[in-house]
Amino acid sequence: VLNELLERYPGWSNGYVLRARLHLRNGEGLEARRQTLIALAIEEENFEAMVVLSQAYLLINSPEQSYLCLQQAVRLNPRLRHSLQEDIKEALKSIDLERARRRRDKRREVPVA
């Protein structure tokens, strides 16, 4: 039904956000990302799309991008600051874990003299 609605109303940005949420639920991060980017192309200031895009980036292991999306969502709608606190903490934790992994990988690459 959602696909039919989007065919009929291709300018309905929140329809793409809804479809992105479905893809997230199914573990399809790249497709969720694609759907939210379509929504943002239609409506640049769609803070809900930014939040969903953040979740998609976390799913595809891009925590820095996730954090940037959360920051943008809060810029678009400052009232989100409180409700997104846990998401922001999760993104920052993922960034720290990713940086630690990169450091470990880099140490393994250094030849022993």
C-alpha positions as CSV (number, residue, x, y, z in Angstrom):
1,V,0.0,0.0,0.0
2,L,2.8,2.4,0.9
3,N,4.5,1.8,-2.5
4,E,1.2,2.6,-4.3
5,L,0.8,5.8,-2.3
6,L,4.3,6.9,-3.2
7,E,3.7,6.2,-6.8
8,R,0.6,8.3,-6.6
9,Y,2.2,11.0,-4.5
10,P,5.9,11.0,-5.2
11,G,6.4,14.4,-3.4
12,W,5.3,13.0,0.0
13,S,8.6,13.0,1.8
14,N,7.3,11.4,5.0
15,G,6.2,8.4,2.9
16,Y,9.8,7.7,2.0
17,V,10.7,8.1,5.7
18,L,8.1,5.5,6.6
19,R,9.5,3.2,3.9
20,A,13.0,3.8,5.3
21,R,11.7,2.8,8.8
22,L,10.4,-0.5,7.4
23,H,13.8,-1.2,5.8
24,L,15.5,-0.4,9.1
25,R,13.3,-2.9,10.8
26,N,14.4,-5.5,8.2
27,G,18.0,-4.7,8.8
28,E,18.4,-3.1,5.3
29,G,20.5,-0.1,6.2
30,L,21.6,0.8,2.7
31,E,18.0,0.9,1.4
32,A,16.9,2.8,4.4
33,R,19.6,5.3,3.7
34,R,18.5,5.6,0.1
35,Q,14.9,6.2,1.1
36,T,15.8,8.9,3.6
37,L,18.0,10.7,1.1
38,I,15.0,10.8,-1.3
39,A,12.9,12.3,1.5
40,L,15.6,14.9,2.1
41,A,15.8,15.7,-1.6
42,I,12.1,16.5,-1.5
43,E,12.1,18.3,1.9
44,E,15.6,19.4,3.0
45,E,14.4,20.3,6.5
46,N,12.7,17.0,7.4
47,F,14.2,16.4,10.8
48,E,12.4,13.0,11.1
49,A,14.3,11.9,7.9
50,M,17.5,13.0,9.5
51,V,16.8,10.9,12.6
52,V,16.0,7.9,10.5
53,L,19.1,8.5,8.3
54,S,21.2,8.6,11.6
55,Q,19.8,5.1,12.5
56,A,20.6,3.8,9.0
57,Y,24.2,5.1,9.3
58,L,24.5,3.3,12.6
59,L,23.3,0.1,11.1
60,I,25.8,0.3,8.3
61,N,28.7,1.1,10.7
62,S,29.1,4.8,9.9
63,P,28.8,6.3,13.4
64,E,30.4,9.6,12.5
65,Q,27.7,10.2,9.8
66,S,25.1,9.1,12.3
67,Y,26.2,11.7,14.8
68,L,26.3,14.5,12.1
69,C,22.7,13.6,11.2
70,L,21.6,13.8,14.8
71,Q,23.2,17.2,15.1
72,Q,21.4,18.4,12.0
73,A,18.1,17.1,13.3
74,V,18.6,19.0,16.5
75,R,19.5,22.1,14.5
76,L,16.3,21.8,12.5
77,N,14.2,21.1,15.6
78,P,15.9,22.1,18.9
79,R,13.1,20.5,20.8
80,L,14.6,17.1,19.8
81,R,17.7,17.7,21.9
82,H,16.2,16.0,25.0
83,S,14.4,13.1,23.2
84,L,17.6,12.3,21.2
85,Q,20.0,12.2,24.1
86,E,20.2,8.4,24.1
87,D,20.7,8.3,20.4
88,I,23.4,10.8,20.6
89,K,25.1,8.9,23.4
90,E,24.9,5.7,21.3
91,A,26.4,7.4,18.3
92,L,29.3,8.8,20.3
93,K,29.9,5.4,21.9
94,S,30.0,3.8,18.4
95,I,32.4,6.5,17.3
96,D,34.7,5.7,20.2
97,L,34.5,2.0,19.5
98,E,35.3,2.5,15.8
99,R,38.3,4.7,16.7
100,A,39.6,2.1,19.1
101,R,39.2,-0.6,16.5
102,R,41.1,1.5,13.9
103,R,43.9,2.1,16.4
104,R,44.2,-1.7,17.1
105,D,44.2,-2.4,13.3
106,K,46.8,0.2,12.8
107,R,49.1,-1.3,15.5
108,R,48.8,-4.7,13.8
109,E,50.0,-3.2,10.5
110,V,53.1,-1.6,12.0
111,P,56.1,-3.9,11.3
112,V,58.1,-5.1,14.2
113,A,61.8,-3.9,13.9
